[in-house]
Amino acid sequence: MYLKELDYNFIIKFEKYLRAHTPEDHQKPMGNYTVMKYIEHLRKLINLSVKLGWLDKDPFINFRVHFEKTERGFLTLDELQAIELKQFSMGRLQLVKGLFVFTCYISLIYMIL
């Protein structure tokens, strides 16, 4: 597909595809936040294309990104300790877990002080 063929209809179909697509390495389809992030990345490329003169008009002109606001709960101390004790076979996941637990403890200390 050529860049000049991109239109509003393509963006709508792309959003529907992302919402319906189930990645092979995940158990469930993408959520609203993930879909909107992909759309925002595409929008940045399209904006650059318009600025560089590769596109005459912005196909995103009538498209609105809508993030669904969700309330997030806090981890209990038991949940945090369960995460801390969890062992991953991949070193990268162990590192991410360690960083996450560290930031949780820093936030708790910050809130107490």
C-alpha positions in Angstrom: 0.0 0.0 0.0 1.4 3.4 -1.0 1.4 6.2 1.5 -0.9 8.4 -0.7 -3.5 5.6 -0.5 -3.9 6.0 3.2 -7.3 7.4 4.1 -9.7 7.7 7.0 -11.3 4.4 6.0 -7.9 2.6 6.3 -7.4 4.0 9.8 -10.9 2.8 11.0 -10.2 -0.7 9.5 -6.7 -0.8 11.1 -8.2 0.0 14.5 -10.8 -2.8 14.1 -8.1 -5.2 13.0 -6.0 -4.4 16.1 -9.0 -4.8 18.4 -9.9 -8.2 16.8 -6.3 -9.6 16.4 -5.1 -12.1 19.0 -1.2 -12.2 19.0 0.3 -15.7 19.0 2.4 -14.9 22.1 -0.5 -13.7 24.2 -3.7 -15.3 25.4 -6.0 -12.4 24.8 -6.6 -9.6 22.3 -5.0 -6.2 22.8 -6.7 -3.8 25.1 -7.9 -0.3 24.3 -4.8 1.4 25.6 -2.5 -0.8 23.4 -4.6 -0.2 20.3 -4.6 3.5 20.9 -0.8 3.5 21.3 -0.4 1.8 18.0 -2.7 4.3 16.4 -0.7 7.2 17.9 2.5 5.8 16.5 1.0 5.6 13.1 -0.4 9.1 13.5 3.2 10.4 14.3 4.5 8.9 11.1 1.6 10.4 9.1 2.2 13.8 10.6 5.8 13.6 9.6 4.8 12.6 6.1 2.5 15.7 5.9 5.2 18.0 7.1 7.7 16.6 4.6 5.2 17.0 1.8 4.8 13.3 1.1 1.0 13.6 1.8 -1.3 16.4 0.7 -3.7 16.0 3.6 -3.8 14.4 7.0 -6.1 11.3 7.0 -6.3 11.6 10.8 -8.0 14.9 10.6 -11.4 13.5 11.7 -10.1 10.6 13.8 -10.1 10.9 17.6 -8.1 8.7 19.9 -10.2 7.7 22.8 -8.5 6.3 25.9 -10.9 4.5 28.4 -10.1 5.7 31.9 -9.8 2.8 34.3 -9.4 2.8 38.0 -6.4 0.9 39.1 -6.1 -0.7 42.5 -3.1 -0.9 44.8 -1.1 -4.1 45.5 -1.5 -5.5 48.9 1.6 -6.5 50.9 0.8 -10.2 50.3 0.5 -9.6 46.5 3.8 -7.7 46.5 5.5 -10.4 48.4 4.1 -13.1 46.0 5.6 -11.1 43.1 8.9 -10.8 45.0 9.1 -14.6 45.6 8.2 -15.5 42.0 11.1 -16.9 40.0 11.3 -16.5 36.2 13.5 -18.6 34.0 14.4 -15.7 31.8 17.0 -13.3 33.3 15.4 -10.3 31.6 12.1 -11.0 33.5 14.0 -11.5 36.7 15.6 -8.0 36.2 12.2 -6.4 35.4 10.6 -8.1 38.4 13.4 -6.7 40.6 13.0 -3.2 39.3 9.3 -3.3 39.7 9.5 -4.6 43.3 12.2 -1.9 44.1 10.0 0.9 42.7 7.0 -0.4 44.8 9.1 -0.3 48.0 10.4 3.2 47.1 6.8 4.4 46.5 5.7 2.9 49.8 8.5 4.6 51.7 7.7 7.9 49.9 4.0 7.7 50.9 4.9 6.9 54.5 7.3 9.9 54.8 
